[in-house]
Amino acid sequence: MATVAQIRGAMLEEAVLYLLKKVGYKIVREPLDSIDSSDLQVNSSGLEVQGRGAWHQIDALAEQEQTPAFMFPLRLLVEAKCYPNQRVGIPVVRNSVGVLKDISENYFTKHRDVSTASAIRFNYQSAIFSVSGYTKPAIDYAVAHQIFLIEYRGIPVIQPVIEAIESLDESALTNAGTRDLSEVRSRFRNILEDRYPDDYLSTHFTESGIASIQNVSEHLNDIGGSYFGMLQGRWPLHLLTEEPLPPHVFEDDIVYCRLRGERDGHWRFTPVNYEPGQPGWFELQFFLPVELAEKMRSTWGDRELIARTKSQNFSFISLSGFIGGIWRNVKIQLDERWLERYLRQNRN
């Protein structure tokens, strides 16, 4: 029987995959979806990826179709946790580390077999998405093992989605739904992709559940832009907008922005050269866990890192996603003091 945490987590994962697709990721739900299926299989529990020592069930897997030269294709292992009143702890991160390590090392096992000698090698990464944040031990462990943590707390454009998901509990599912969470996921996914008849939901969702799922779908469609940013080249942010980014503002690869949010706490990056209401205005909404921000600040005096990146202040974000229908990788340039302002406000 599906638990409340499993129901909400499954719906959040599907919502995250929907937003990843907007960024430019290809969602892998079965072996034929991938550019190489030699290490994928499907059983009664869903998609599995072969590791060096075992097969691992992966509820959410995405591939980045835009691969830089001299890099293996990227596969992202996605895990989402919807704990309304509880931070994600170290056990979740520890499990992700173990799975990522075993899958990444499968290359050595797979290529011993002559029949799979031509199989593609992937660059695997793992990301955990949370609505309520992470404990400090979880953050420390994730940073040490390069597990990316994304937090949606305080991002206005996605809050209606989270509230609709948090309204789901066992009463949202019929008996058939509580027995088959994978089918519940599939039906929700088809709703997001507009592939369902009028009575499609009634077999697995109750009336209240149908209303909540429809709310999730409607609010997800209100998110006009989904992008990923890397701070200092290694700290991830999921940047969301109500409207897609205006292409004419990004004709150059560097756009100067300022930090806003000191008064209302809703943090966003906005363009320096435009004001609200003007055609080039945008708001990249985000939330950065304070513990991660503290770690970022501590690296600003790292002489080796400064020499390696040839930067004095690290006040930039490498932003990736579709802008004007074209996948772009651009740079958001910020002033040197934005991180101090962010930390000062979040400590209050």
Contacts in CASP RR format, 6 or more apart in sequence:
PFRMAT RR
TARGET T0000
AUTHOR 0000-0000-0000
METHOD contacts of the structure
MODEL  1
MATVAQIRGAMLEEAVLYLLKKVGYKIVREPLDSIDSSDLQVNSSGLEVQ
GRGAWHQIDALAEQEQTPAFMFPLRLLVEAKCYPNQRVGIPVVRNSVGVL
KDISENYFTKHRDVSTASAIRFNYQSAIFSVSGYTKPAIDYAVAHQIFLI
EYRGIPVIQPVIEAIESLDESALTNAGTRDLSEVRSRFRNILEDRYPDDY
LSTHFTESGIASIQNVSEHLNDIGGSYFGMLQGRWPLHLLTEEPLPPHVF
EDDIVYCRLRGERDGHWRFTPVNYEPGQPGWFELQFFLPVELAEKMRSTW
GDRELIARTKSQNFSFISLSGFIGGIWRNVKIQLDERWLERYLRQNRN
1 178 0 8 1.000
1 179 0 8 1.000
2 10 0 8 1.000
2 170 0 8 1.000
2 173 0 8 1.000
2 177 0 8 1.000
2 178 0 8 1.000
2 179 0 8 1.000
2 181 0 8 1.000
2 184 0 8 1.000
3 170 0 8 1.000
4 168 0 8 1.000
4 169 0 8 1.000
4 170 0 8 1.000
5 82 0 8 1.000
5 83 0 8 1.000
6 181 0 8 1.000
7 168 0 8 1.000
7 169 0 8 1.000
7 170 0 8 1.000
7 172 0 8 1.000
7 173 0 8 1.000
7 181 0 8 1.000
7 184 0 8 1.000
8 82 0 8 1.000
8 165 0 8 1.000
8 166 0 8 1.000
8 168 0 8 1.000
9 80 0 8 1.000
9 81 0 8 1.000
9 82 0 8 1.000
9 165 0 8 1.000
10 59 0 8 1.000
10 181 0 8 1.000
10 184 0 8 1.000
10 185 0 8 1.000
10 188 0 8 1.000
11 82 0 8 1.000
11 165 0 8 1.000
11 168 0 8 1.000
11 185 0 8 1.000
11 188 0 8 1.000
11 213 0 8 1.000
11 216 0 8 1.000
12 80 0 8 1.000
12 81 0 8 1.000
12 82 0 8 1.000
12 129 0 8 1.000
12 131 0 8 1.000
12 162 0 8 1.000
12 165 0 8 1.000
13 59 0 8 1.000
13 60 0 8 1.000
13 78 0 8 1.000
13 79 0 8 1.000
13 80 0 8 1.000
13 129 0 8 1.000
13 185 0 8 1.000
14 60 0 8 1.000
14 185 0 8 1.000
14 188 0 8 1.000
14 189 0 8 1.000
14 192 0 8 1.000
15 80 0 8 1.000
15 161 0 8 1.000
15 165 0 8 1.000
15 216 0 8 1.000
15 220 0 8 1.000
16 60 0 8 1.000
16 78 0 8 1.000
16 80 0 8 1.000
16 129 0 8 1.000
17 27 0 8 1.000
17 60 0 8 1.000
17 62 0 8 1.000
17 78 0 8 1.000
17 189 0 8 1.000
18 192 0 8 1.000
18 220 0 8 1.000
19 220 0 8 1.000
19 223 0 8 1.000
19 226 0 8 1.000
19 238 0 8 1.000
19 240 0 8 1.000
20 27 0 8 1.000
20 62 0 8 1.000
20 76 0 8 1.000
20 78 0 8 1.000
20 226 0 8 1.000
21 27 0 8 1.000
22 223 0 8 1.000
22 224 0 8 1.000
22 225 0 8 1.000
22 226 0 8 1.000
22 322 0 8 1.000
23 226 0 8 1.000
23 227 0 8 1.000
23 228 0 8 1.000
23 320 0 8 1.000
23 321 0 8 1.000
23 322 0 8 1.000
24 64 0 8 1.000
24 65 0 8 1.000
24 66 0 8 1.000
24 321 0 8 1.000
24 322 0 8 1.000
24 327 0 8 1.000
25 62 0 8 1.000
25 63 0 8 1.000
25 64 0 8 1.000
25 65 0 8 1.000
25 76 0 8 1.000
26 33 0 8 1.000
26 62 0 8 1.000
26 63 0 8 1.000
26 64 0 8 1.000
26 65 0 8 1.000
27 33 0 8 1.000
27 60 0 8 1.000
27 61 0 8 1.000
27 62 0 8 1.000
28 34 0 8 1.000
28 40 0 8 1.000
28 47 0 8 1.000
28 61 0 8 1.000
28 62 0 8 1.000
28 63 0 8 1.000
28 75 0 8 1.000
29 47 0 8 1.000
29 61 0 8 1.000
30 40 0 8 1.000
30 42 0 8 1.000
30 47 0 8 1.000
31 37 0 8 1.000
31 40 0 8 1.000
31 41 0 8 1.000
31 42 0 8 1.000
34 40 0 8 1.000
34 63 0 8 1.000
35 63 0 8 1.000
35 73 0 8 1.000
35 120 0 8 1.000
36 119 0 8 1.000
36 120 0 8 1.000
36 122 0 8 1.000
38 110 0 8 1.000
38 116 0 8 1.000
38 119 0 8 1.000
38 120 0 8 1.000
39 49 0 8 1.000
39 50 0 8 1.000
39 51 0 8 1.000
39 106 0 8 1.000
39 110 0 8 1.000
39 119 0 8 1.000
40 47 0 8 1.000
40 48 0 8 1.000
40 49 0 8 1.000
40 50 0 8 1.000
41 47 0 8 1.000
41 48 0 8 1.000
41 50 0 8 1.000
41 55 0 8 1.000
42 48 0 8 1.000
45 57 0 8 1.000
45 182 0 8 1.000
46 57 0 8 1.000
46 59 0 8 1.000
46 182 0 8 1.000
47 57 0 8 1.000
47 58 0 8 1.000
47 59 0 8 1.000
47 61 0 8 1.000
48 55 0 8 1.000
48 56 0 8 1.000
48 57 0 8 1.000
48 58 0 8 1.000
49 55 0 8 1.000
49 56 0 8 1.000
49 58 0 8 1.000
49 61 0 8 1.000
49 77 0 8 1.000
49 103 0 8 1.000
49 106 0 8 1.000
50 56 0 8 1.000
50 103 0 8 1.000
50 106 0 8 1.000
50 109 0 8 1.000
50 110 0 8 1.000
51 102 0 8 1.000
51 103 0 8 1.000
51 105 0 8 1.000
51 106 0 8 1.000
51 109 0 8 1.000
52 102 0 8 1.000
52 103 0 8 1.000
52 105 0 8 1.000
52 106 0 8 1.000
52 108 0 8 1.000
52 109 0 8 1.000
53 102 0 8 1.000
53 106 0 8 1.000
53 109 0 8 1.000
54 102 0 8 1.000
56 99 0 8 1.000
56 102 0 8 1.000
56 103 0 8 1.000
58 77 0 8 1.000
58 99 0 8 1.000
59 78 0 8 1.000
59 79 0 8 1.000
59 185 0 8 1.000
60 77 0 8 1.000
60 78 0 8 1.000
60 79 0 8 1.000
60 80 0 8 1.000
61 75 0 8 1.000
61 76 0 8 1.000
61 77 0 8 1.000
61 78 0 8 1.000
62 75 0 8 1.000
62 76 0 8 1.000
62 78 0 8 1.000
63 73 0 8 1.000
63 74 0 8 1.000
63 75 0 8 1.000
63 76 0 8 1.000
63 122 0 8 1.000
64 73 0 8 1.000
64 74 0 8 1.000
64 75 0 8 1.000
64 76 0 8 1.000
66 320 0 8 1.000
66 327 0 8 1.000
66 329 0 8 1.000
67 73 0 8 1.000
67 74 0 8 1.000
71 123 0 8 1.000
72 120 0 8 1.000
72 121 0 8 1.000
72 122 0 8 1.000
72 123 0 8 1.000
73 120 0 8 1.000
73 122 0 8 1.000
73 123 0 8 1.000
74 122 0 8 1.000
74 123 0 8 1.000
74 124 0 8 1.000
74 125 0 8 1.000
75 122 0 8 1.000
75 123 0 8 1.000
75 124 0 8 1.000
75 125 0 8 1.000
76 124 0 8 1.000
76 125 0 8 1.000
76 126 0 8 1.000
76 127 0 8 1.000
77 96 0 8 1.000
77 99 0 8 1.000
77 100 0 8 1.000
77 103 0 8 1.000
77 124 0 8 1.000
77 125 0 8 1.000
77 126 0 8 1.000
77 127 0 8 1.000
78 127 0 8 1.000
78 129 0 8 1.000
79 92 0 8 1.000
79 96 0 8 1.000
79 126 0 8 1.000
79 127 0 8 1.000
79 128 0 8 1.000
79 129 0 8 1.000
80 128 0 8 1.000
80 129 0 8 1.000
80 130 0 8 1.000
81 88 0 8 1.000
81 92 0 8 1.000
81 128 0 8 1.000
81 129 0 8 1.000
81 130 0 8 1.000
81 131 0 8 1.000
81 132 0 8 1.000
82 130 0 8 1.000
82 131 0 8 1.000
82 132 0 8 1.000
82 162 0 8 1.000
82 165 0 8 1.000
82 166 0 8 1.000
83 130 0 8 1.000
83 131 0 8 1.000
83 132 0 8 1.000
84 131 0 8 1.000
84 132 0 8 1.000
84 166 0 8 1.000
85 132 0 8 1.000
86 132 0 8 1.000
87 130 0 8 1.000
87 132 0 8 1.000
87 133 0 8 1.000
87 134 0 8 1.000
87 135 0 8 1.000
87 138 0 8 1.000
88 128 0 8 1.000
88 130 0 8 1.000
88 132 0 8 1.000
88 133 0 8 1.000
88 134 0 8 1.000
88 135 0 8 1.000
88 138 0 8 1.000
89 134 0 8 1.000
89 135 0 8 1.000
89 137 0 8 1.000
89 138 0 8 1.000
90 135 0 8 1.000
90 137 0 8 1.000
90 138 0 8 1.000
90 141 0 8 1.000
92 128 0 8 1.000
92 138 0 8 1.000
93 128 0 8 1.000
93 134 0 8 1.000
93 138 0 8 1.000
93 141 0 8 1.000
93 142 0 8 1.000
93 145 0 8 1.000
93 147 0 8 1.000
94 141 0 8 1.000
96 126 0 8 1.000
96 128 0 8 1.000
96 142 0 8 1.000
96 147 0 8 1.000
97 126 0 8 1.000
97 141 0 8 1.000
97 145 0 8 1.000
97 147 0 8 1.000
99 126 0 8 1.000
100 124 0 8 1.000
100 125 0 8 1.000
100 126 0 8 1.000
100 145 0 8 1.000
100 147 0 8 1.000
103 124 0 8 1.000
104 124 0 8 1.000
107 121 0 8 1.000
110 116 0 8 1.000
110 119 0 8 1.000
111 117 0 8 1.000
111 119 0 8 1.000
125 146 0 8 1.000
125 148 0 8 1.000
126 147 0 8 1.000
126 148 0 8 1.000
127 147 0 8 1.000
127 148 0 8 1.000
127 149 0 8 1.000
127 150 0 8 1.000
127 236 0 8 1.000
128 134 0 8 1.000
128 142 0 8 1.000
128 147 0 8 1.000
128 148 0 8 1.000
128 149 0 8 1.000
128 150 0 8 1.000
129 150 0 8 1.000
129 151 0 8 1.000
129 152 0 8 1.000
129 238 0 8 1.000
130 149 0 8 1.000
130 150 0 8 1.000
130 151 0 8 1.000
130 152 0 8 1.000
130 153 0 8 1.000
131 151 0 8 1.000
131 152 0 8 1.000
131 153 0 8 1.000
131 162 0 8 1.000
131 165 0 8 1.000
131 166 0 8 1.000
132 153 0 8 1.000
133 149 0 8 1.000
133 151 0 8 1.000
133 153 0 8 1.000
133 289 0 8 1.000
134 142 0 8 1.000
134 149 0 8 1.000
134 151 0 8 1.000
134 289 0 8 1.000
134 291 0 8 1.000
136 291 0 8 1.000
138 149 0 8 1.000
139 149 0 8 1.000
139 289 0 8 1.000
139 291 0 8 1.000
139 292 0 8 1.000
139 295 0 8 1.000
140 291 0 8 1.000
141 147 0 8 1.000
142 148 0 8 1.000
142 149 0 8 1.000
143 292 0 8 1.000
143 295 0 8 1.000
148 236 0 8 1.000
149 236 0 8 1.000
149 289 0 8 1.000
149 292 0 8 1.000
150 236 0 8 1.000
150 237 0 8 1.000
150 238 0 8 1.000
151 287 0 8 1.000
151 288 0 8 1.000
151 289 0 8 1.000
152 158 0 8 1.000
152 162 0 8 1.000
152 238 0 8 1.000
152 287 0 8 1.000
153 287 0 8 1.000
154 265 0 8 1.000
154 266 0 8 1.000
154 267 0 8 1.000
154 287 0 8 1.000
155 240 0 8 1.000
155 266 0 8 1.000
155 285 0 8 1.000
155 286 0 8 1.000
155 287 0 8 1.000
156 266 0 8 1.000
156 285 0 8 1.000
157 222 0 8 1.000
157 223 0 8 1.000
157 240 0 8 1.000
157 241 0 8 1.000
157 242 0 8 1.000
157 285 0 8 1.000
158 219 0 8 1.000
158 223 0 8 1.000
158 240 0 8 1.000
158 285 0 8 1.000
160 215 0 8 1.000
160 219 0 8 1.000
160 222 0 8 1.000
161 216 0 8 1.000
161 219 0 8 1.000
161 220 0 8 1.000
161 223 0 8 1.000
164 212 0 8 1.000
164 213 0 8 1.000
164 215 0 8 1.000
164 216 0 8 1.000
164 219 0 8 1.000
165 212 0 8 1.000
165 216 0 8 1.000
167 212 0 8 1.000
167 215 0 8 1.000
168 209 0 8 1.000
168 212 0 8 1.000
168 213 0 8 1.000
170 178 0 8 1.000
171 206 0 8 1.000
171 208 0 8 1.000
171 209 0 8 1.000
172 205 0 8 1.000
172 206 0 8 1.000
172 208 0 8 1.000
172 209 0 8 1.000
172 212 0 8 1.000
172 213 0 8 1.000
173 184 0 8 1.000
173 204 0 8 1.000
173 205 0 8 1.000
173 206 0 8 1.000
173 209 0 8 1.000
174 202 0 8 1.000
174 203 0 8 1.000
174 204 0 8 1.000
174 205 0 8 1.000
174 206 0 8 1.000
176 183 0 8 1.000
176 203 0 8 1.000
176 204 0 8 1.000
177 183 0 8 1.000
177 184 0 8 1.000
177 203 0 8 1.000
177 204 0 8 1.000
177 205 0 8 1.000
180 204 0 8 1.000
183 204 0 8 1.000
184 204 0 8 1.000
184 205 0 8 1.000
187 196 0 8 1.000
187 200 0 8 1.000
187 201 0 8 1.000
187 204 0 8 1.000
187 205 0 8 1.000
188 213 0 8 1.000
188 216 0 8 1.000
190 196 0 8 1.000
190 200 0 8 1.000
191 200 0 8 1.000
191 201 0 8 1.000
191 213 0 8 1.000
191 214 0 8 1.000
191 217 0 8 1.000
192 217 0 8 1.000
192 220 0 8 1.000
201 209 0 8 1.000
201 210 0 8 1.000
201 213 0 8 1.000
202 210 0 8 1.000
205 213 0 8 1.000
222 242 0 8 1.000
223 240 0 8 1.000
223 241 0 8 1.000
223 242 0 8 1.000
224 240 0 8 1.000
224 241 0 8 1.000
224 242 0 8 1.000
224 243 0 8 1.000
224 244 0 8 1.000
225 240 0 8 1.000
225 241 0 8 1.000
225 242 0 8 1.000
225 243 0 8 1.000
225 244 0 8 1.000
225 245 0 8 1.000
226 238 0 8 1.000
226 239 0 8 1.000
226 240 0 8 1.000
226 241 0 8 1.000
226 321 0 8 1.000
227 238 0 8 1.000
227 239 0 8 1.000
227 240 0 8 1.000
227 241 0 8 1.000
227 245 0 8 1.000
227 284 0 8 1.000
227 319 0 8 1.000
227 320 0 8 1.000
227 321 0 8 1.000
228 236 0 8 1.000
228 237 0 8 1.000
228 238 0 8 1.000
228 239 0 8 1.000
228 319 0 8 1.000
228 320 0 8 1.000
228 321 0 8 1.000
229 236 0 8 1.000
229 237 0 8 1.000
229 238 0 8 1.000
229 239 0 8 1.000
229 317 0 8 1.000
229 318 0 8 1.000
229 319 0 8 1.000
229 320 0 8 1.000
229 332 0 8 1.000
230 236 0 8 1.000
230 237 0 8 1.000
230 317 0 8 1.000
230 318 0 8 1.000
231 237 0 8 1.000
231 288 0 8 1.000
231 296 0 8 1.000
231 314 0 8 1.000
231 316 0 8 1.000
231 317 0 8 1.000
232 296 0 8 1.000
232 299 0 8 1.000
232 309 0 8 1.000
232 314 0 8 1.000
232 316 0 8 1.000
233 309 0 8 1.000
233 318 0 8 1.000
235 288 0 8 1.000
235 292 0 8 1.000
235 295 0 8 1.000
235 296 0 8 1.000
237 286 0 8 1.000
237 288 0 8 1.000
237 317 0 8 1.000
238 286 0 8 1.000
239 269 0 8 1.000
239 284 0 8 1.000
239 285 0 8 1.000
239 286 0 8 1.000
239 317 0 8 1.000
239 319 0 8 1.000
240 284 0 8 1.000
240 285 0 8 1.000
240 286 0 8 1.000
241 282 0 8 1.000
241 283 0 8 1.000
241 284 0 8 1.000
241 285 0 8 1.000
242 283 0 8 1.000
243 282 0 8 1.000
244 322 0 8 1.000
244 323 0 8 1.000
244 324 0 8 1.000
245 282 0 8 1.000
245 284 0 8 1.000
245 323 0 8 1.000
245 324 0 8 1.000
246 279 0 8 1.000
246 280 0 8 1.000
246 281 0 8 1.000
246 282 0 8 1.000
247 323 0 8 1.000
247 324 0 8 1.000
247 325 0 8 1.000
247 326 0 8 1.000
248 279 0 8 1.000
248 280 0 8 1.000
249 255 0 8 1.000
249 271 0 8 1.000
249 274 0 8 1.000
249 280 0 8 1.000
249 282 0 8 1.000
250 323 0 8 1.000
250 328 0 8 1.000
250 330 0 8 1.000
253 330 0 8 1.000
253 331 0 8 1.000
254 330 0 8 1.000
254 331 0 8 1.000
254 333 0 8 1.000
255 271 0 8 1.000
255 330 0 8 1.000
255 331 0 8 1.000
255 332 0 8 1.000
255 333 0 8 1.000
256 271 0 8 1.000
256 272 0 8 1.000
256 273 0 8 1.000
256 333 0 8 1.000
256 334 0 8 1.000
257 269 0 8 1.000
257 270 0 8 1.000
257 271 0 8 1.000
257 272 0 8 1.000
257 284 0 8 1.000
257 332 0 8 1.000
257 333 0 8 1.000
257 334 0 8 1.000
258 269 0 8 1.000
258 270 0 8 1.000
258 271 0 8 1.000
258 272 0 8 1.000
258 334 0 8 1.000
258 335 0 8 1.000
258 338 0 8 1.000
259 267 0 8 1.000
259 268 0 8 1.000
259 269 0 8 1.000
259 334 0 8 1.000
259 335 0 8 1.000
259 338 0 8 1.000
259 341 0 8 1.000
259 342 0 8 1.000
260 267 0 8 1.000
260 268 0 8 1.000
260 269 0 8 1.000
260 270 0 8 1.000
260 283 0 8 1.000
261 267 0 8 1.000
261 268 0 8 1.000
261 345 0 8 1.000
262 341 0 8 1.000
262 345 0 8 1.000
265 345 0 8 1.000
266 285 0 8 1.000
267 285 0 8 1.000
267 286 0 8 1.000
267 287 0 8 1.000
267 288 0 8 1.000
267 342 0 8 1.000
268 283 0 8 1.000
268 284 0 8 1.000
268 285 0 8 1.000
268 286 0 8 1.000
269 283 0 8 1.000
269 284 0 8 1.000
269 286 0 8 1.000
269 317 0 8 1.000
269 332 0 8 1.000
269 334 0 8 1.000
270 281 0 8 1.000
270 282 0 8 1.000
270 283 0 8 1.000
270 284 0 8 1.000
271 280 0 8 1.000
271 281 0 8 1.000
271 282 0 8 1.000
274 280 0 8 1.000
274 281 0 8 1.000
274 282 0 8 1.000
275 281 0 8 1.000
284 319 0 8 1.000
284 332 0 8 1.000
288 342 0 8 1.000
290 343 0 8 1.000
290 346 0 8 1.000
290 347 0 8 1.000
293 339 0 8 1.000
293 342 0 8 1.000
293 343 0 8 1.000
293 346 0 8 1.000
294 343 0 8 1.000
296 314 0 8 1.000
296 339 0 8 1.000
297 339 0 8 1.000
297 340 0 8 1.000
297 343 0 8 1.000
299 305 0 8 1.000
299 314 0 8 1.000
300 313 0 8 1.000
300 314 0 8 1.000
306 312 0 8 1.000
313 336 0 8 1.000
315 333 0 8 1.000
315 334 0 8 1.000
315 335 0 8 1.000
315 336 0 8 1.000
315 338 0 8 1.000
315 339 0 8 1.000
316 331 0 8 1.000
316 332 0 8 1.000
316 333 0 8 1.000
316 334 0 8 1.000
317 331 0 8 1.000
317 332 0 8 1.000
317 334 0 8 1.000
318 329 0 8 1.000
318 330 0 8 1.000
318 331 0 8 1.000
319 328 0 8 1.000
319 329 0 8 1.000
319 330 0 8 1.000
319 331 0 8 1.000
319 332 0 8 1.000
320 327 0 8 1.000
320 328 0 8 1.000
320 329 0 8 1.000
321 327 0 8 1.000
321 328 0 8 1.000
321 329 0 8 1.000
322 328 0 8 1.000
323 330 0 8 1.000
END
